[in-house]
Amino acid sequence: MHLRFDIGASSLPEALKARLLALRDQRVSADGVVVIKAQRHRSLELNRADALARLHELIARAAEVPKPRRPTRPTRASQRRRVEGKVQRGQIKALRGRVGTE
C-alpha cells in the first residue's frame, strides 16, 4: 500500500510545511509529496493504519521546533589548560631529537 500526502495542498501551518519540505527524508519527493510504502501486514487495513501512523510520526517530528543555539565562549581556565597541554606536548616532542655527544 502506498500512502501519498501532498504537503503543499495540505491544511498544515506554513511553518510546519516548510520544516517538512526541509527534512532530509527519502520519503519526501522533490515536488513536495510524501510517499509512504506499507507492506508489513497481510491485510490492507493494517497496512493503511501503519502508513497513517508513520505519517503522523513524521509530521510530529517536523512539528518540534528546534531550540536555538546560544553561542558560548570558552572559559579562561579551559583556555589556560589547553595552552598548557600544548606546551607540554611540545616539550615531549622536543625531547625526540638525536642524542648529542656533549
RAURVEN-V40283 format. One record per helix or strand of 3 or more residues. SS is the DSSP state (H for helix, E for strand). FROM is the first residue (numbers start at 1). LEN is the number of residues. If there is no record, write none. Layout:
# RAURVEN-V40283
SS:FROM:LEN + SS:FROM:LEN
This chain:
# RAURVEN-V40283
E:2:5 + H:14:9 + E:33:5 + H:44:20 + H:76:19
